[in-house]
Amino acid sequence: MPDATHYRWQDLPTEAVNPSALRQYVTGDGLTVARFEL
């Protein structure tokens, strides 16, 4: 099993999905974690 990697939301780029929604996400082997700001 590979070592875990620690990500901080404040260090990840933010993507504008539309004018009122922002998205950040991290993708790993077999798992994606996302955060949405409305």
SULZINOR-V738423 format. One record per helix or strand of 2 or more residues. SS is the DSSP state (helix for helix, strand for strand). FROM is the first residue (numbers start at 1). TO is the last residue. Records with the same first field share a line. If there is no record, write none. Layout:
SS->FROM-TO ; FROM-TO
This chain:
helix->9-11
strand->15-18 ; 21-28 ; 31-37
